[in-house]
Amino acid sequence: MCGICPRGCRVNRDSVAGFCGVGNLPVVAKAFLHKWEEPCISGTNGSGTVFFSGCNLKCVYCQNYQISQENFGREVSIGKLRDIYIFLQAKGAHNINLVNPTHFVSSIRDSLIGLDELEIPVVYNSNGYDSIEGLEYMKGVVDVYLPDLKYFSPETAARYSGASDYFDIATRAILEMYAQVGPPLLDSNGVIRRGLIIRHLILPGQYKESIKILDWIRANLPNDIYISLMSQYTPYYKARCHKEIDRRITTMEYRKVVDHLYKLGLENGYVQERESAKEEYIPDFNLEGVKE
């Protein structure tokens, strides 16, 4: 009975889909060299990104809704997943970037254990809604954690992702991630080898929540922590049903959050320019790297 993520839906995913919408075997929508991640992750060659289908959050504005909520993708075996990693490594990937891995941690761990041919770091790129049990399961096989920290208030988290406990769950998860891998360690080319980077996407009308999230980070983690502050929000999926987020962020909202980031002395990491809200950065989910 599955209880690996905070949803704890307790179903047998060998025969029934969980809250995440998928079974136990990994479902992959795309595997390719992604050059639009943070500079220390994409490097010059690109990040070997594996997009998993299904999701344990149901964000109404998800730009990847075709895979996160409509579950487009192809079920793959553990052996096929290993082949994907090695193929991406052979293409020059700086790392293996597991996007939305939370609901597949058991299979992912099995795919990584004993894979001596894999010589590049493994990135765990999640929405932050991770259980401590699931993260402990990944200890020793993940080199880099790249979680979101989306919401501060239970009301906002419930409204947009159906998870009123998001902040409590995600902050505990982030502290566990930091305990496992520590601060970023970059190689001589500026590519990350190990460590934690926290992503935060500024939402329309929610800049005060963003400020509270930055305050939490400053109070609970070293001030040299890496933060990726993202301004790329674009209304997608069901955002049109929520008038207050059916727009991009304003210059004022962007500046308020960026100014607070620097006021707190959180100067490591990345700040997206407001002009980064472009549809061209969204991958075309077409089974690239997954087809036989």
C-alpha positions as CSV (number, residue, x, y, z in Angstrom):
1,M,0.0,0.0,0.0
2,C,1.6,3.3,-1.1
3,G,2.5,5.8,1.5
4,I,5.7,7.1,0.0
5,C,4.5,10.7,-0.4
6,P,2.6,13.0,2.0
7,R,-0.7,12.2,0.3
8,G,-0.6,8.7,1.9
9,C,-3.3,7.4,-0.4
10,R,-2.6,3.8,0.7
11,V,-3.5,2.1,-2.5
12,N,-1.8,-0.8,-4.2
13,R,-0.2,0.9,-7.2
14,D,0.6,-2.4,-8.8
15,S,-3.0,-2.5,-9.8
16,V,-4.5,0.9,-9.1
17,A,-3.3,4.4,-9.8
18,G,-2.5,6.5,-6.7
19,F,-3.4,10.1,-6.1
20,C,-0.5,10.9,-8.4
21,G,-2.5,9.3,-11.2
22,V,0.0,6.6,-12.1
23,G,1.1,3.1,-11.0
24,N,4.4,1.9,-9.5
25,L,6.4,1.6,-12.7
26,P,7.9,4.9,-13.9
27,V,6.1,6.8,-16.7
28,V,8.4,9.0,-18.7
29,A,7.3,11.7,-21.2
30,K,10.7,13.0,-22.4
31,A,14.4,12.5,-21.8
32,F,16.8,15.0,-23.4
33,L,19.5,17.6,-22.9
34,H,17.8,20.5,-21.2
35,K,19.6,23.9,-21.6
36,W,17.1,26.1,-19.8
37,E,17.7,25.0,-16.2
38,E,19.8,27.0,-13.8
39,P,23.3,27.7,-15.3
40,C,25.1,25.5,-12.8
41,I,22.8,22.6,-13.8
42,S,22.5,23.0,-17.5
43,G,26.2,24.0,-18.0
44,T,27.3,24.2,-21.6
45,N,26.1,20.8,-22.8
46,G,22.7,20.6,-21.0
47,S,21.2,18.7,-18.1
48,G,20.2,15.1,-18.8
49,T,16.5,15.7,-17.9
50,V,14.0,12.9,-17.4
51,F,10.4,14.1,-17.1
52,F,8.2,11.8,-15.1
53,S,4.5,11.7,-15.6
54,G,1.9,12.0,-12.8
55,C,2.2,14.3,-9.8
56,N,1.2,14.4,-6.1
57,L,0.3,18.0,-6.4
58,K,-2.5,19.3,-8.6
59,C,-1.4,22.8,-9.2
60,V,-4.1,24.7,-11.2
61,Y,-1.5,26.7,-13.1
62,C,0.9,23.9,-14.0
63,Q,2.8,24.6,-17.2
64,N,3.5,20.8,-17.6
65,Y,-0.1,19.8,-17.1
66,Q,0.0,17.4,-20.0
67,I,2.3,15.1,-18.0
68,S,1.6,16.1,-14.4
69,Q,-2.2,15.9,-14.6
70,E,-3.1,14.3,-17.9
71,N,-0.4,11.7,-17.4
72,F,1.0,11.7,-20.9
73,G,4.0,9.4,-21.2
74,R,5.2,5.8,-21.6
75,E,5.7,3.3,-18.8
76,V,9.3,2.0,-18.7
77,S,11.1,-0.8,-16.9
78,I,13.9,-0.3,-14.5
79,G,16.3,-1.5,-17.1
80,K,15.0,1.0,-19.7
81,L,15.3,3.8,-17.1
82,R,19.0,2.8,-16.7
83,D,19.5,2.8,-20.4
84,I,18.0,6.4,-20.6
85,Y,20.5,7.6,-18.0
86,I,23.5,6.1,-19.8
87,F,22.2,7.4,-23.2
88,L,22.0,10.9,-21.8
89,Q,25.5,10.6,-20.2
90,A,26.9,9.5,-23.5
91,K,25.4,12.6,-25.2
92,G,27.4,14.8,-22.8
93,A,24.9,15.5,-20.1
94,H,26.4,17.2,-17.0
95,N,23.9,15.3,-14.7
96,I,20.8,13.2,-14.6
97,N,18.0,15.5,-13.7
98,L,14.9,13.6,-12.4
99,V,12.0,16.0,-12.8
100,N,9.0,15.2,-10.5
101,P,10.4,12.0,-9.0
102,T,8.6,11.9,-5.7
103,H,6.0,9.3,-6.5
104,F,8.5,6.9,-8.2
105,V,11.3,7.0,-5.6
106,S,11.3,3.2,-5.1
107,S,11.8,2.5,-8.8
108,I,14.3,5.3,-9.2
109,R,16.4,4.1,-6.4
110,D,16.4,0.6,-7.9
111,S,17.5,2.1,-11.2
112,L,20.4,3.9,-9.6
113,I,21.7,1.3,-7.2
114,G,24.7,-0.6,-8.6
115,L,24.8,1.5,-11.8
116,D,28.5,1.9,-11.8
117,E,28.6,3.2,-15.4
118,L,26.8,6.4,-14.3
119,E,29.6,8.9,-13.5
120,I,27.6,12.1,-13.4
121,P,25.6,13.6,-10.5
122,V,22.0,12.8,-9.9
123,V,19.6,15.7,-9.4
124,Y,16.3,15.3,-7.5
125,N,14.1,18.0,-9.0
126,S,10.8,18.0,-7.0
127,N,7.8,20.2,-6.1
128,G,8.9,20.1,-2.5
129,Y,5.9,18.0,-1.3
130,D,8.2,15.1,-0.2
131,S,8.0,12.9,2.8
132,I,11.0,12.3,5.1
133,E,10.6,8.6,4.5
134,G,10.9,9.1,0.7
135,L,13.9,11.3,1.1
136,E,15.6,8.9,3.4
137,Y,15.1,6.2,0.8
138,M,17.0,8.4,-1.7
139,K,19.9,9.1,0.7
140,G,23.2,8.2,-0.9
141,V,21.9,8.0,-4.5
142,V,21.0,11.7,-4.9
143,D,23.8,14.3,-5.2
144,V,21.8,17.4,-5.8
145,Y,18.4,18.4,-4.4
146,L,16.4,21.0,-6.4
147,P,13.1,21.4,-4.6
148,D,10.4,24.1,-5.0
149,L,9.2,26.0,-2.0
150,K,5.9,27.2,-3.4
151,Y,3.6,28.5,-0.7
152,F,3.6,30.0,2.8
153,S,0.0,30.0,3.9
154,P,-2.3,26.9,4.1
155,E,-5.0,28.8,2.3
156,T,-3.0,29.6,-0.8
157,A,-1.6,26.1,-0.9
158,A,-5.0,24.6,-0.6
159,R,-6.5,26.9,-3.2
160,Y,-3.9,26.3,-5.9
161,S,-2.5,22.8,-5.2
162,G,-5.0,21.1,-2.8
163,A,-2.4,20.8,-0.1
164,S,-3.0,22.9,2.9
165,D,-0.1,21.3,4.7
166,Y,2.4,22.2,1.9
167,F,4.6,24.6,3.8
168,D,5.0,22.4,6.8
169,I,5.8,19.4,4.6
170,A,8.1,21.2,2.2
171,T,10.1,23.0,4.9
172,R,10.8,19.7,6.8
173,A,11.7,18.1,3.5
174,I,14.1,20.9,2.6
175,L,15.9,20.7,6.0
176,E,16.3,16.9,5.4
177,M,17.7,17.6,1.9
178,Y,20.2,20.0,3.2
179,A,21.2,17.6,6.0
180,Q,22.0,15.0,3.3
181,V,23.9,17.1,0.7
182,G,24.7,20.5,2.2
183,P,25.5,23.6,0.2
184,P,26.3,23.6,-3.5
185,L,29.7,22.4,-4.5
186,L,30.6,23.5,-8.1
187,D,33.4,22.2,-10.3
188,S,36.0,24.3,-12.0
189,N,33.5,25.0,-14.9
190,G,30.8,26.2,-12.5
191,V,28.7,23.0,-12.9
192,I,27.1,21.7,-9.7
193,R,28.4,18.4,-8.3
194,R,26.5,18.2,-5.0
195,G,24.3,20.3,-2.8
196,L,20.9,22.0,-2.4
197,I,19.3,24.8,-4.4
198,I,15.8,26.0,-3.5
199,R,13.5,27.2,-6.2
200,H,10.7,29.7,-5.6
201,L,8.3,30.9,-8.3
202,I,6.7,34.3,-7.7
203,L,3.0,34.1,-8.2
204,P,0.7,37.0,-9.1
205,G,-0.7,38.7,-6.1
206,Q,1.4,36.7,-3.7
207,Y,4.6,38.7,-3.3
208,K,4.0,39.0,0.4
209,E,4.0,35.2,0.7
210,S,7.3,35.2,-1.3
211,I,8.8,37.6,1.2
212,K,7.7,35.3,4.1
213,I,9.3,32.3,2.3
214,L,12.5,34.2,2.0
215,D,12.4,35.1,5.7
216,W,12.0,31.4,6.6
217,I,15.0,30.4,4.4
218,R,17.1,33.1,6.0
219,A,16.1,32.1,9.5
220,N,16.5,28.3,9.1
221,L,19.4,27.8,6.7
222,P,22.9,29.3,6.3
223,N,22.9,32.7,4.6
224,D,25.1,31.3,1.8
225,I,22.2,29.0,0.7
226,Y,21.5,29.0,-3.0
227,I,18.1,30.3,-4.1
228,S,16.7,30.3,-7.6
229,L,14.1,33.0,-7.6
230,M,11.8,32.5,-10.6
231,S,9.7,35.1,-12.4
232,Q,8.6,32.9,-15.3
233,Y,5.0,32.4,-14.2
234,T,2.6,32.3,-17.1
235,P,-1.1,31.4,-16.8
236,Y,-1.7,27.8,-17.9
237,Y,-4.1,25.0,-17.5
238,K,-6.9,26.1,-15.0
239,A,-5.4,29.4,-14.0
240,R,-8.2,31.0,-16.1
241,C,-10.6,29.8,-13.4
242,H,-8.8,31.9,-10.8
243,K,-8.9,35.5,-12.0
244,E,-6.3,36.7,-9.5
245,I,-3.6,34.5,-11.1
246,D,-4.8,34.7,-14.7
247,R,-2.0,37.1,-15.5
248,R,1.8,37.4,-15.3
249,I,3.5,39.1,-12.3
250,T,3.9,42.9,-12.4
251,T,7.2,44.8,-12.2
252,M,6.3,46.0,-8.7
253,E,5.7,42.4,-7.5
254,Y,9.0,41.3,-9.0
255,R,11.0,44.2,-7.5
256,K,9.5,43.8,-4.0
257,V,10.6,40.2,-3.8
258,V,14.0,40.7,-5.4
259,D,14.8,43.7,-3.2
260,H,13.8,41.7,-0.1
261,L,16.1,38.8,-1.2
262,Y,19.1,41.2,-1.3
263,K,18.0,43.0,1.9
264,L,18.3,39.6,3.7
265,G,21.8,39.1,2.3
266,L,20.7,36.0,0.3
267,E,23.0,36.7,-2.6
268,N,23.9,33.2,-3.8
269,G,22.0,31.6,-6.6
270,Y,19.9,33.0,-9.5
271,V,17.3,35.7,-10.1
272,Q,15.3,35.4,-13.3
273,E,14.5,38.5,-15.2
274,R,10.8,39.3,-15.4
275,E,11.0,38.9,-19.2
276,S,11.6,35.2,-18.7
277,A,7.9,34.4,-18.7
278,K,8.0,32.9,-22.2
279,E,6.3,29.8,-23.6
280,E,9.3,28.8,-25.5
281,Y,11.0,27.5,-22.3
282,I,8.3,24.8,-21.9
283,P,9.4,21.4,-23.3
284,D,7.5,19.7,-26.1
285,F,6.5,16.4,-24.5
286,N,6.8,14.0,-27.4
287,L,8.5,10.9,-25.9
288,E,11.9,12.0,-27.1
289,G,14.5,9.7,-25.6
290,V,11.8,7.2,-24.5
291,K,10.7,5.6,-27.7
292,E,12.2,2.2,-28.5
